[in-house]
Amino acid sequence: MSPSENSQLESLLRVGLAGGYAIGLTDALGIRALGLATPLGVRGFWIAAMTGMAVASGCILVYVLLVSAPRRARAEANTAAKQ
């Protein structure tokens, strides 16, 4: 697994699943201070799943911008230098 795939998997499992458990089934996070009834039940799982997907998307974006793009630019520069 590449580092990007690892971070995506971790964000989906830790944020999505563990966060869903914490928000949906317990009142451990203290979100009652926000005026929300705790536990949130199914809505908590959906909120955590969407947050996990957003974090995974951010990881993909960082990977593309920092890892894939420079590699492609170097390859294009090498082919241009060979011509």
C-alpha positions as CSV (number, residue, x, y, z in Angstrom):
1,M,0.0,0.0,0.0
2,S,1.2,3.5,-0.8
3,P,1.3,6.1,1.9
4,S,-1.6,7.8,0.3
5,E,-3.8,4.7,0.4
6,N,-2.8,4.2,4.0
7,S,-3.9,7.7,5.0
8,Q,-7.2,7.3,3.1
9,L,-7.9,4.0,4.8
10,E,-7.1,5.4,8.2
11,S,-9.3,8.5,7.6
12,L,-12.2,6.3,6.6
13,L,-11.8,3.9,9.4
14,R,-10.8,6.2,12.2
15,V,-12.8,9.2,11.4
16,G,-15.7,7.5,9.7
17,L,-16.2,4.4,11.8
18,A,-14.8,5.3,15.1
19,G,-16.2,8.8,14.8
20,G,-19.6,7.4,13.9
21,Y,-19.5,5.2,17.0
22,A,-18.5,8.1,19.2
23,I,-21.1,10.5,17.8
24,G,-23.8,8.0,17.1
25,L,-23.8,5.7,20.1
26,T,-22.2,7.5,23.0
27,D,-22.2,11.0,24.4
28,A,-18.4,10.9,25.0
29,L,-17.5,13.9,22.8
30,G,-19.5,16.5,24.7
31,I,-21.5,17.7,21.7
32,R,-24.4,18.4,24.0
33,A,-22.8,21.9,24.5
34,L,-23.6,22.6,20.9
35,G,-27.2,22.1,21.6
36,L,-27.4,18.6,20.0
37,A,-29.2,15.8,21.6
38,T,-26.8,13.0,22.3
39,P,-26.3,10.3,21.1
40,L,-27.1,11.2,17.5
41,G,-27.8,7.7,16.4
42,V,-27.8,7.1,12.6
43,R,-27.3,10.8,11.9
44,G,-24.0,10.6,13.9
45,F,-22.8,7.8,11.7
46,W,-23.6,9.7,8.5
47,I,-21.9,12.8,9.8
48,A,-18.8,10.9,10.6
49,A,-18.9,9.0,7.3
50,M,-19.1,12.3,5.4
51,T,-16.3,13.7,7.4
52,G,-14.1,10.7,6.8
53,M,-14.7,11.0,3.1
54,A,-13.8,14.7,3.2
55,V,-10.5,13.8,5.0
56,A,-9.8,11.1,2.5
57,S,-10.4,13.5,-0.4
58,G,-8.0,16.0,1.2
59,C,-5.4,13.2,1.5
60,I,-5.8,12.4,-2.2
61,L,-5.5,16.1,-3.1
62,V,-2.3,16.5,-1.1
63,Y,-0.9,13.4,-2.7
64,V,-1.6,14.6,-6.2
65,L,-0.3,18.1,-5.5
66,L,2.9,17.1,-3.6
67,V,3.8,13.7,-5.0
68,S,2.4,13.0,-8.4
69,A,2.6,16.4,-10.0
70,P,6.4,16.9,-9.3
71,R,7.2,13.4,-10.6
72,R,5.3,14.2,-13.8
73,A,7.0,17.6,-14.1
74,R,10.5,16.0,-13.7
75,A,9.6,13.4,-16.4
76,E,8.5,16.1,-18.8
77,A,11.7,18.1,-18.1
78,N,13.9,15.0,-18.7
79,T,12.2,14.3,-22.1
80,A,12.5,18.0,-23.1
81,A,16.2,18.0,-22.1
82,K,16.8,14.8,-24.2
83,Q,15.4,16.5,-27.3
